[in-house]
Amino acid sequence: MANVLDRVTDVTARVLQLDAGDVKPEHNFSVDLGAESVQSIELVAMFEEEFGIEMDEDAALAVTTVASAAEFIEGVCKEQGVEI
């Protein structure tokens, strides 16, 4: 099974219509990957669906990079008792 970072990368690539190979952990969602505000909200929703979690939208939208999103999601999964 793919790790959290791989799954975050795949979801990001799908939502932003990019090749997953072009999405790097250090990439900023808006600056490097071109995510607009509507796409950022869609990313949050898709991450919630992918991992079976509920995230605080404001906290989730404050996350700026792919790697930090993976760390944030790992933390939420632990808090909510969701196996990764």
Sequence and secondary structure as in RCSB ss.txt:
>XXXX:A:sequence
MANVLDRVTDVTARVLQLDAGDVKPEHNFSVDLGAESVQSIELVAMFEEEFGIEMDEDAALAVTTVASAAEFIEG
VCKEQGVEI
>XXXX:A:secstr
   HHHHHHHHHHHHHT  GGG  TT BTTTTT   HHHHHHHHHHHHHHHT    HHHHHT  BHHHHHHHHHH
HHHHTT   
